[in-house]
């Protein structure tokens, strides 16, 4: 199916070179899907850990439940190797 571009309001079909370049751009974007997904997971995980950092200060003693929760957050990326797995994470419940 041919693709088109707008030039001065006129729809013009892409040349073979432009089609090839567009295909390469789309392939590169698709290849980075996992990297973007795992980055989102890490961002969310880091935010959740940061919410409980004050509990881990040297003058506080973490409860066993909080220690388990924080460890589960640190381990959340283990075994994630597909975009689908990144999108279907079951996050641990904060005690």
ChimeraX attribute file (.defattr): number of C-alpha atoms within 10 A of each C-alpha:
attribute: neighborCount
match mode: 1-to-1
recipient: residues
	/A:1	3
	/A:2	8
	/A:3	12
	/A:4	14
	/A:5	12
	/A:6	10
	/A:7	8
	/A:8	7
	/A:9	7
	/A:10	9
	/A:11	11
	/A:12	12
	/A:13	13
	/A:14	15
	/A:15	12
	/A:16	10
	/A:17	9
	/A:18	14
	/A:19	15
	/A:20	12
	/A:21	12
	/A:22	14
	/A:23	12
	/A:24	12
	/A:25	12
	/A:26	11
	/A:27	11
	/A:28	11
	/A:29	11
	/A:30	11
	/A:31	11
	/A:32	10
	/A:33	13
	/A:34	17
	/A:35	13
	/A:36	14
	/A:37	19
	/A:38	19
	/A:39	13
	/A:40	14
	/A:41	17
	/A:42	17
	/A:43	11
	/A:44	14
	/A:45	19
	/A:46	13
	/A:47	12
	/A:48	17
	/A:49	15
	/A:50	12
	/A:51	9
	/A:52	15
	/A:53	11
	/A:54	11
	/A:55	15
	/A:56	14
	/A:57	10
	/A:58	8
	/A:59	8
	/A:60	9
	/A:61	11
	/A:62	14
	/A:63	12
	/A:64	10
	/A:65	11
	/A:66	17
	/A:67	15
	/A:68	15
	/A:69	20
	/A:70	21
	/A:71	13
	/A:72	16
	/A:73	20
	/A:74	15
	/A:75	11
	/A:76	18
	/A:77	16
	/A:78	8
	/A:79	9
	/A:80	16
	/A:81	13
	/A:82	13
	/A:83	14
	/A:84	11
	/A:85	15
	/A:86	21
	/A:87	13
	/A:88	8
	/A:89	12
	/A:90	9
	/A:91	13
	/A:92	13
	/A:93	9
	/A:94	12
	/A:95	10
